[in-house]
Amino acid sequence: MIERNSGAEDGVAREPVDTRDDSGPEGRTYTAPFAVVWDAVAAEVASRRGWELVHADEDRGLFTVTCRSRLRRTAEDLSIWVRLDEYGLTRLDVRSDHRAGRLDALAARRRVRELLEAVDGTLGPGARIRP
């Protein structure tokens, strides 16, 4: 899925990194309760350098985060969803909307993967359900 970033003056097509999209990285499903996954994500966001928590809504299961790169002076917007799936298991999905070109798309994919792997590590072995 290619989107145009309406705020971009350069007119470059943006391809968001989205775990909910078939072409995106794989999201996560955990046996851990919602509150445990929520707290793990909140702690990870707070620990990341250059990440600013813009909004957290536990009722909706949504974090909104802005990530800034010190070297390239670019930014990326993350939407992180924690929700219960149809089986009552906790689902974690992330969407990254990068504000610049192809190099930022690669960095966004890496950032999403690192966040998911960090939460996996926090929750420990056996918490993640493989599809």
Phi, psi and omega in degrees: 000122178250131180240153171264131176278110185298336180275352183282130178273341183276349178071016180283134178293139180249136175244105182293151173266120188219120180289347179273351181264141181302329181274355182271177176293161182285132174286194183229145170234131185237153172276345180295148178297156179311310185299324180291316179293316178304312181295323179295318178294314181301316180295320180293316178299316182295331184276346186278129177288132180085001179260130178242120176286115181272320185200142173225124181232097183295328178296322178270346182072037187231129168253140171240124188227142171250127179251129180244135176267125180289323185286313185263353180055040177247167180228160180217142179253126177253136167246124184239120181252133171239121184210168174267136178274186184294345179259003181082011176270156183273126182251137178238121177229151183224139172235131179243123174250104181275153188259000180228203191277206189301318180299323178290330176296319178293318178295322179296316179298317179296317181297317178297313181299316180296321177297312181298317180293325178294318178294319175306313181295321179295319183283339176088168182295142179091348180281331182272134176266129176272136180293000000 
